[in-house]
Amino acid sequence: MDVWAVVATSLRVSVVAVAIAVLAGVPAGLYLGMRRSVVRNALLVLANAGMGLPPVVVGLVTAMALSRRGPLGSLDLLYTRPAMVIAQVIIAVPVVAAVTAAAAASVPFELRLQARSLGASQLHEAMLVLKEARMGLVAAVAAGFGAVISEVGAVMMVGGNLEGSTRVMTTAIVQYTRMGRYGPALALSAVLLALIVVVNTVLAQVQRSAERFERS
């Protein structure tokens, strides 16, 4: 097994999934954080519940939908990287949305009222909240990436752990452990942990740079 090919596959799948999750989850999180209604409250409960959604359930539902007898079977995506991306997006979107909602809700309402009094549209108001809550947005990206890069159940169920195609670090670690090859399993575990640390360090540096820019 080419270890670095496995690492590259993990990064490709997870980065694409997080990018899609951010595109879907950030607008949803802004809506949940800025609005007050019964529908919003229900959606926020769903988003928070989705943060604890069991990955194996996501994998099962996605596999059933993409199977030949499923509604999306004609796409022939099961046991492919796009199927893994779909599963990871489902896992990451609630995380990104919930964290973004919490960050947006923390923006002082008086600031939004001031923007409205100056004639700001809903879009401009949302952009203002996004700017003020950008630290939370960084946290949302970090949380989403951490949720998908370390996930194993869903990607194994929809990807099949095929060598050279859909094998990622987490599924390779499981396979090596089952084979009793603890050396490679530990090596991949170290790489996985290092990636998570590096990503969070970079995002933390972005936060600090933004804070210094605000003070300057």
N, C-alpha and C positions, 0 to 999 in steps of 0.2 A: 504493500500500500504506500502510495506517495503521500506522506504526511502533509506536505505543504499544499498539495492539491486539495486535500480535505479541508485545510484551513481556508484556502481561497474560496472553495465552494461555500463554506460556512459564512464567510464575510459577504460574498455576493448575494446569497439568499437573504441574509439578515439585513443588510444595508438597503436592499430594494424594498423589503417588507416594512422597515422602519420609515423609509421615505414615503411610501404610500400611506402608512398609518398616520404620519404627521400631516399629510395633505388632507386626510379625512378627519383625524382626531382633533386637530387644532381648531378648525372652524366650529366643530361640534362642541368642544370645550369652551370656546368663547361664548357660544350661545347659552350653554348651561351656566356659565359663570356670570353672565350679564343679565339674564332674564329672570323674572319671577312669575311663575304660573304653575298650575297643577300639572300640565304636560311636562314642563321643565323639571319639576320635582320628580315625576315618575321616570323621566329619562336619566336624571342624575342618579337615582337609585339603581337603574339598570347599568349605568356606566361603572358605578362603584362595585356592584355585584360582579360585573364582567372582569374586574381586576383579579377576582379570585376564581375565574372560570377554569375548571380542570382542563389542562391541555389535551388529555386523552379523550375527553368529550369532544373537544374541537376537532381532534384528529378523526374520531369516529364519524361525526356528522359530515366533515369535509370528504372523507373517503367514500361514504355512502352517496353523497351528491355527485362525486366524480366517477363513481363506478359505472360499469357499462349499463347497468339497469337504473342508474340514477338520472335525475333530471339534466345533469350536465355531462352525462357519459359520452355524448357525441363529440365532445371536445378532446377526448382521449388525453387527459392531463394527469390521470392517476399515475403515481410513481415517476413523476417528473419534478424538476425544480419549480416550475410555476405552481404546481400543487402545494409545494412546501411554502412558497411565498404566500399563497392564499391562506393557508392555515396560520402562518405567523402574523399576517395582517389582522386576522380575526382576534388573535391573542393580544396584539399590541394596541389596536385602536381604543379599546376601553381604558387601557392604562394611560395612553396619551391624552385622551379626552378628559378623564377624571382629574389628572394632575393639572392640566391646562385650566379646567374649570375652577379648581381651588385657587390657582394663581390669579385668574381673572376676577374671582369674587373678592380677593384681597385688595384690589385696587379701590381706593377711596371713592365712594359714590359722588362726593362733592366735586371731584375732578371731572367726572362725566357730566354732571349738571352744568359745570362751568363751560365745558365744550359745547353742550347743547345751546347754552345761552348765547354763544358766539356763532351759532348757526351751523354747527357741525352736523353732517348727515350721519345716518346709522353706520355707514361704512367707515367714515372718518372716526367716529366714536369707537368702533371696534378696533381700528388701527391704533388709536391712542391707548386703549386698554392693552392691546398686544404689546405695544412698546413698553408700557409701565410694568407689564407682567413677564417681560422677556427672560428674567431669571428663572421663573417657573417654567417657561417654555424649554429652557435648557434642561431643567430637571425632568420634564416630560420626555424629551428625547432620550436622555440617559436611562430613564425607567423603562421606556419601550424597548431600547436596544438590549438592556439587561434581561428583559423578559423573554426575548426571542432567541438571543444568541446561546442561552443556557438551556433552552427547551429541548426535550428529547422525545416525549411520547407522541406528540402530533406529527412531527417531521418523520418519525420512523413509520408511522401508520400510513401517511400519504406519500412519502418518498420512497419507502421500501429499503432504504439503506443500501442502495446499489453502488458497488465500487466503481469509481471513476465517473459517477453521474450524480447520485443523490446522497452519497455518504458525507456526513458533516462531522464535526468534532464530537458532539455529544453522542451520536449514534455509533461512531467508531470507538469511543470510550466504552460504551456498553458492550460492543462486540468483543473487544480485546479482553475485557473483564470476564466475559463468559468463557473465553478461550483460555483463561488463566495467564494471559500475557500482560502482567501488571506493569512492566516497564514502559511499553508504548502507551498504555492507558494513562499512566502517571505523566508521561511526557506531554500528551495531548491535553491533559487536565491543567498542566502548568501553562501551556500556551493559551488555553481558554481563559484562565484566571488573569494572565498577563494582558490579554486583549481587553478584558473588562476593566482592569485597572488603568490601562492606557487611555481608553475611551473616556472614562470618568475623569481622569486627570486633565485631558484636553478640554473637556466641557467645563470643568472647574476653572481652568485657566481663562476660558472665554468669559465666564462669569466675573472673575476678578478684573479682567481687562475692561469689561463693560462698566464695572463699578468705578474703576479709576478714571475712565472717560467721563462718567457723570460728574465726578468731583472736580475734574480739571476745567 
